[in-house]
Amino acid sequence: MRAKIRLQIVLAGTAMGAFVTNTVRAKAFYNFPTPVTPVAEDTLFIHDLFLAIITVLFIIALGVLLYSVVRHRRSRNPEPATFTGPRTRRQWMWSAVPVLVMIVIDYIVLGIPSVEAIMTLSNKGHDRLVVVATASQWKWHYAYPRYGIGFNSVLSTPRDEIYGNAPKDKHFLLEVNHPLVLPTGEKVGIVLKSTDVIHGFWVPAFGIKQDVIPGYLRKTWVKIDRPGTYRGQCSELCGVGHSFMPIVVVAKTPAAFHEWVVAEQAREAGARAAATQTWSRQRLMTRGKVVFDRNCAVCHQASGLGIPGTFPPIATGHPFSASKALLDKLSARGFYKDGRIVEGPLSNHIDIVLHGIPGTPMPAFGKQLNASDIASVITYERNAFGNRTGQVVQPSRIVAARRAKAN
């Protein structure tokens, strides 16, 4: 009998040891990132509480199973039991207790913290700062209405890494040219919009994952406890460039955040001043390549050849095959003829970049890029990839086109 008890203890200990080992390993490699917001802390608490409960239940169930295998084995009890349900008070107790325990666990032990976490997440008032995050294929645009600043945040992972021509950085596909910057210790409301398809705003360290649905305004909030850089991704499959749509948030102390706001306002003032200048062709081409690589290459490709059936080529002389509906929309803008898409009227090119093409993946860049960037990228597209228009677009023309549209 003692030998049997020792065997049960050894088996249960082995199972517990294996389970604990896996739990430690999960904590090291697969667990949640360190929470930095109240919502993330609540989520991790519920997760750990649930894990602890199921660990205890697993050990108890395994112990009962091993005891039953040894205690009620056929060699010791050759005659099978004949009862089909609980009859005695004791049997009813052993049937009812597990049900009652599960009810308490579900509705009290786990239920109350879960409801509190949901209520915390739904508390979307009294924001110290509001940021508008607009998703589009495949980038984020962040605007700070209170300070009058905004910018695009696009993937900055080098293409040599993407195509396997260079070693991958530890933040592969999780790098951007301009991160979202937020203050610590303050409640920040994030208004989410989409210009095309469903996207997802997901930053694991914040404990939030909010779908971004076109035609709807969604809102979430964060209150970051400590400075740092926190990375996330679009969490909804949103097209061919889905994996190229990271989210990077840099949390700064309130003083450092204020300094950043002042610097951003100065940068945007400089961009407005630059729009009044006359740029050289070389300066426009150099800047235009940077803007194209960050904002256009994910669709039209770095080679300018596009993707057949979806994204037309920028390179001249490359016919584009697609659905009749898409070709009709391009033709209506005067931009589809014998593959010479950007050799159409310059006014059409400017209008498309500013306002996009409704019903197609082409977004409107008028509110995403400044006049100098738009002038640069149009100049680049009309004089690169084998295109020979020789035309140069100055930022002042983009400013004029915006004013004409507004009027």
N, C-alpha and C positions, 0 to 999 in steps of 0.2 A: 504493500500500500504506500509506504513512504517513497519507494522507488517511483511509483506512478506520480505521486505529488511532485517529486523532484523533476520528473520528465515534463510535467505541465509547466512548472516554473521556468525551466530552461527554454521550452518552446515559446512561452509568452515573453520571456526576456529577450530572446533572439528577435522575435517580431517587433517588440518595442525598440530594440536597438537599431534595427533596420529602418524603422519608421522615423526615429529621431535623427538618424544619420541623414536620411533623405530630407528631413525638415531643415537641418542645418545647411545642407547643400542648397536647398531652395532659397534659404535666406541669403546665402552668399551670391547666388547667380540669378535667381528667378523671382525674387521677392519685389515688392513695390519699391520705387525710389524713395529716398527720405522725404517725407511730406513737409511742405513749406507753407501750406495754407490751412485754415480751419477745416475746410471740406476734405482735404486730403488726409488730415489727421483723423477725422471721424471715419473716413473710409478704411484707413489702415487699422483703426481700433476694431471696427466690426469684422474685418477680415481676420485679424489675429484671434479675436474672441471666437469666431466661427471655427477657425482651425483648431483652437484648443478644445472646443466642445466635441468636434468630430473625432479628434485624437482620443479623447477619453472614451467616447462611445465605441470607437473602433477597438480599443484595448479591451473594454468590457465584453463586447460582442465576440471578439476573438477568444477571450478567456472562457466564455460560456460554450463556445463551439468546441474548443479543445477539451474542456471538461466533459462535455457530452459525448465526444468521440471516445474518450477513454472510459468514462464511468458507465456508459450505456452501450458498450460494444456488444456485438452479437454473441461472442464467446461467454460473456458474463450474463447476458440477458437473452437467452435464446427465444423466449416467447415475446412476440411484439405486443405493444400496448393496444388496448381495445377502445379507449375513450376517443371521442371525436370532438370534444370541446370541453371548456371548463365546467366543472360540476360543483366542486367544493369551494368554500370561501377562500381557501388559500390559492386555488387555481384561478379564481376570479381576480384575486389581488394581483397575482403575477401577470395577468392579462391586462388589467386596467392601469397598473403603475407605469409601464412604458408609454402608454398612450398619453397619460397625464403629464409625464415628464416631457414628452415631445411638444405638447401644447404649451407648457410653461416656457420651454426653450424658444419655440417659434414666436409666440406672441408677447413674451415678457423679456426674456434674456436677450434675444436678438431683435425682437420687434420694436421695443422702445428706443434703443440707440439708432435703429434704421430710420424710424419716423423722425427723430431729432435731426439726423443727418439730412434728410429730405427737406425738412423745414429750414435748416440752415442754408442749404443751397438755394431755396426759393426766396430768400431774403434779398431782394434786388433793389431796395431803396437806400437812400442816404449815401449815395456814392460821392466820394471826394473828387473823383476824376472819372470821366467817361471817354473811352476809346472806341472808335468805330473800325471794326475789322471787316474788310470786304474781300471775299474769296472769288477768284476767277481762275480759269485754266491757264497756267498752274502757278499761281503766286498769291500773295496776300498784300493788301493795301491797308495801311494803318493811318488813321486820321485822329488828331487831337483837336476837336472843335474849340475847346477852351483856349488853346494856345495858337490856333490858326496854322498848324503844321500837319504835314502828311507825307507819306513816302511809300514806295513799293518795297516789298521784302521778297527777294527771289533767291533761288538756289545759287550758291557760289562755289560749290565743289568743282574743281578743275575738270575739264572734259577728258584730259588724259587719264584721270582716275576713273571716270565713268566708263570709258571704253577700254579699261584694263591696260593702259600704256604707262601707268605709274602706280607706285604702291598706294594703297588706300589709307587715308587718314583715319584716326580713331573716331572722328565725327563724320564719316563718309555719308553723304546725302543728308546731313543734318547741319549744314552751314548755309548762312545767308549773307547777302551783302549789307543788309540794314536790319538789325533785329528790332523787335518791339521792346521798348524801354518803359519800365513801370517803377513807381516808387514803392519802397517797403513800408509796412505799417499803416497803409492807407487802403480803404476799400475802393477798389477800382471796378467800375461797371464796364463790361465789354459787349457792345452791340454788334451782332453778327449779321452780315448780308452776303448774298451770292449774286453774281451777275449772269450765271449760266446754268450750272448743274448743282446737284447736292454735294456739298463738301462737309468736312468735319473738323472742328477746332478741338484738338486734343493735346494737352500737356500733362503727362503722367504725374509730375511732382506737384501739380496744382489740384489733382483729383477731379478734373473736369473733362468732359467729352461731350460737346454740344454739336448737334447736326446744324448745318448752315443750309437753309432751303431757299431757292430762288422765289421771289415774290413775297417773302415773309421776313420780318425782323425777329431775330432770336436774341436773347440776352442771357449772359452769365456774369459772374463776378469773381474777383480774387482779392485776397488780402495776404500779401507775401510777407513771411516772417523775417527772412534774412536775405541779404544781397547775394547775388550769384547769377549764373547763366543756366537757364532751364530750357530743355529741348523737347519738342513734340513734332507731330506730323498731322497732315490731313488724314482723317480716319475713315473716309468714305471713298470707295473706288470711283474716281471722277474722270477717268480717261487715260490716254496713253502716257501722260506726264504725271500721273498720280504720285509716283515715288519721288518726283522732283519738287515736292511742295512741302518743305519742312516749315516748322514754326520754331523760332528761337526768341526767347524772352530774356532780357537782361534786367535784373532787379537792382536798383540803386537806392541808396539812402535818400531821404527827401532833399537834403542839401545837394548831393551829387546829381539827383534827377533835375533839380532846378537849373543847375549849371548846364546840363545836357539840353534842356528846353531852350535856354538862351543861345546855345551854340546852334541848335537846329533852326531857330528863328533867324539867326544871322546867315545861316547857309541858304535858307529860302529867300531872304532878302538879296543875297548875292546872286541867286538864280534869276530873280526878277530883274536885277540890274543887268545881268548878262544878256537877257532877252532884248535889251535896247541897243546892244552892240552889233557891229558887223563882223561876222566870223569869217575866217579864211576857209577855203575849201578843205585844206589839210586838217584844220582843227575840227571841222564838221565831220569829216570822214573818220578821224581817230575816235572822236566821242561817239559817233554813230555806231561804230563796230561794238563798242562796249555796251551801248544801249540795246543793240540787236541781240548780242549774245545773252544778255540777262533777261530780255523780255520777249524776244521773237523766235530765237533759235529752237526752243522746245517744241514749237509747232512747225515752223518753216525749215528747221534743221540748220546746223551751222554751215552746211554746204549751200544752203539756199534752195535745195531741191524739193523741200516739202515732203509730204507723205501722200502717196496716191490715194485718191478717193476721199480724202479728208482735208488736208492742208495743202493749198496750192503752192507751187514753187515761186520763189522770188527770182531765181536765176532765169535769164531770158532764154527763149527758144526751147523750153522744155514743156511740151504739151501736158495738160492736166486732165485726167479722166476722173469723173465723179458723177454723182446722181444729177439728173436733169434739174432738179429743184435747186441744188447748190450752184450749178453752172448758171442757171437763170439769175440767181441773186448776184453773182459776180458780174455777169454780162450787163445787168441793169446799172451797175456802177461804171461800166466802160472799162473793166479791168481784165477781161478775159478774151484774148484773141491770139491764136497761134502760140500760146505759151508765153507771150510777152505781157505778163500781168502788170508789172510796174512801169511799162512804157506807155501807159495810157495818159490821159490828161493829168497834169500835176495837181490841179484843183481837186480832182477825184481822189487822188492818193492822199492828200491832206485830209479831206473829209472822212475817208475810211479810217485813217489812223486816229483821228479825233473822236469819231462817233461810232466806229465799228460797223458791222453789217448784221442787222437783226436777223435771227433765224440761222446764223452760222456761228462757228466757234470764234470768229474774229471779234475781240472785245473792243470797247471804246477806251482809248488811252488818254482822252482829253483831260480827265480828272486824276489820272494816275501818274502822268509824266509832265514835267514842266516844258515850256515852249522851246527851250534850247535843246532838250533831249529829243523832242518830236522833230524839230528841224534837222537835227543831226542824223537821226535814224532814217528819215525820208531821203536825205541827201545820200546817205550810205547805200540804201537799197537801190537807188536809181543810178549808182555809179560803181556797184560791186557785183560779184557773181556773173561777170560778163556783160552786165548792162552798160550801155554807152550813151546815156541821155545827155551827160555833161551838165545837167541842171543842178543848181545849188539853191537850197532853201534857207533863208535867214530866219532866226527866231521871231523877228518882227512880223513876218508874214503869218506865222502861227498865231501870234497875239491878235492880229487883225482878223483872222478867220474865226477865232473864238468870239470876238466882239460882234462880228457880222451874224453869227449863229444866234447869239444872245438877243440881238435886236430883231 
